[in-house]
């Protein structure tokens, strides 16, 4: 049996499908596949923004610190415990309570967006959303990490990014992992494809990479 999201399409989604067919010379099936991918990305980004709001407004100061250290700075509970001067079990309990608060507030939206029963929400969608949120909020100290964060922050799958860059997924993985340095031409194409501006500066002897959205006129 089809779900509501299988049978109902919004005006915006219909327009996007038609635009895909017209500009990219796609057939009906390919255009609908493109729309599905777009809608999924928009929903994941929307949920990441909601998580950012939950962290700022619904968590305690201590919970906020632990969540940001764990998810955004990718520190483990042992590192966080040392920095805060508390036990590792204390950090684990704080992180667990914070995660449960986020899941509880996120569940209705995820259920509505994904037509998933509640039991399936927490383990899958929560991790994906936190990964997107981390990419939006986290700091990166290498160009490869910045490029990866930009892709994840826009919820673009590796396959789609590789296709846009005219390279293979294997080549993309090597670039994002830092095993291969991106060429100037690659960075130019990446900036155009993801509609971002990339900047490099040196602060206190260390390189800093920053990026921002390019306003479309």
N, C-alpha and C positions, 0 to 999 in steps of 0.2 A: 504493500500500500504506500502511495506517495505521501510525503509530508507536505506541510503548507509551503515550505521554502522550495519544494520541488515543483509546485504547481503555480505559484504566484511570482510574478516578476514585476519590479517597479518600473516606472517611466525612465528613471535614470539608467537602470540596467538595460532596458530595451534600447535606449539611445546609444549606450556604450557598445552594445552588440552590433548595431547598424554601423556605427563609426568604425569598428574593427573590420567589418565586411567591406566597407567602402575604401578605407585607407590602406588596409593590409591585404586586400584581395583574398579574404578568408571566406570559406563556405559557411553555411549555417552552423554546422557542428563545431567547427573551429572557433567561430565567433562566440558561441555559447560557452565553450571551454574557456575562452579568454575572459569572458564576463565572470564565470565562476571563480577564476583565479583572482580577478580584481576584487570581487566582493569579499572573498576570504581574507585578502590582504587588508582591505579597509576595516573589516570587523576586528582583525587581530590588533591593528594599530589603535583602533578605538578602545579596545579593552586594555591595551597597555597604558593609554592615557588615563583611563579610569583607575588603574592600579596606582599610577603616580599620585592621583588625587586621594585615593584611600590611604596611601602611605603618609601623605602630608597632613591629612585631616582626621583620620580614624585611629591611628596608632599612637601609642605613648611615645615620648621622646626616646626612651630606652629601646623600645621595639623598633622605632624608626632607624636608630643608629645601627642596630644589629642587622636589620633587613638590608640596609644600604651597603653595609660592609660585606655581607654574605652574597647578595645577589649582584650588586653593581660593581663592587671592588673585587669580587671573587675570592674573598678570604675564607679560610675554613674556621670552624668553631674554636679550635685551639688558638689560632692567631687572634681572633676577636677577643677571646677570654683574656689573653695576655695584655692586649691593648687597653681593655676596660678594667683590668685588675679584679676580675671575678672568676668563678669556677667555670669550667667548660660545660658542666651540666646546667648551670644557670643560663648560659648563652643558648644552649639547646632548647631549654624550656621557653625562653623568651622568643626565639625564632619560631618555634612550633606554634605558640599562641598568636604571633603576628601572622603567620601563614594561614592559620585557620580563620582569622578575621578577614583577611583578603579573600580567601576562598568563599566564605559565607556571603560577603557582599558582591562577589563576582558571579556566583552561581546563577542567579536569575537571568542575568544578561547572556551568559554562555548558553544556558538552556534554551533561551529564546532564539539566539543566533544559530545554534548548531543542531537544534532538535535532538539533543542528547538527554538521556535520563540522568538524574542527579549523580548516580553512582559512577558514571563515566567522566564526569566533569573534572574532578580534582586531579587525578594523576596525569592526565594528558594535556588538557587545555591550560591548566595552571602553569605547568612548566614552560609551555610554548609562549604564553603571555608574559611570564617573568623574563624569559629570554629576550623578547622584543623590548620589554621595558628596560632591561639592563643595557641593551644596545643603545637605547635612546639617552639613558642617564649616565652610563658608565664612562670612564675615562680610558683613553687608549694612548700608549706612548710609542707606537710604531705605525707606519703607514699601512701595513697589511691589516693591523687590528682596526684601524679607522675605517678602511674599506669594508671589512667584515661587519663592523658595527652599523655602517650606513645601510648595507644590504639587509641585515637583520631588523634594523629599526623600521624599515619599510616592508618587512615581512615578505621579502622576495626570495623564492626558492633558488637554490644553487643552479638548477637546470635553466630557470628563466634568466638568471643573471648571466650565465655563460653564453646563452643564445644571444642576448643583447650585446655582449662583448665580442661575439663572433669567435669564441674559443670553446674548448671542451671543458666539461665539468672537472676533469682531472687537472687541467691547467689552472682553473679557477681555484681549486683547493690548494695547489702549490703556492699561488699568489697570496691567498688569505692566511696560509700557515706560515708565510715568511720564507719559504724555501726558494721562491723565485721573486725577484724584484719586478714590480710593474713598470712597464715602459712609459715614457711621457705620453705616447699616443694612447696607451691603455687608460691612463689617468684622465686624459681629455675625453675619451669616449665614455668612460665611467661617469664623469661629471655631467655630461650631456644626458646620458641615459637615466641617471638618478636625480637630475635637476638640483645639483648641489655645488657649492663653492668650497674648494679645499685650500687651506692655508697652512703654512709651516713657519714656525718661529723658534728661536732659541731663548730659553729662560733659565737663568742660573746654570748655564753650561749644558742644559739638556734640551733636546729637540721636543717640540710640542706640535702636534697636529690637531687642527680644528676644522670643523665643517659646519656649514649652515645651508638652509634651503635658499634657493634662488627664487625671488619673487617673479611670478609670471605676469606679464602685462598683456 
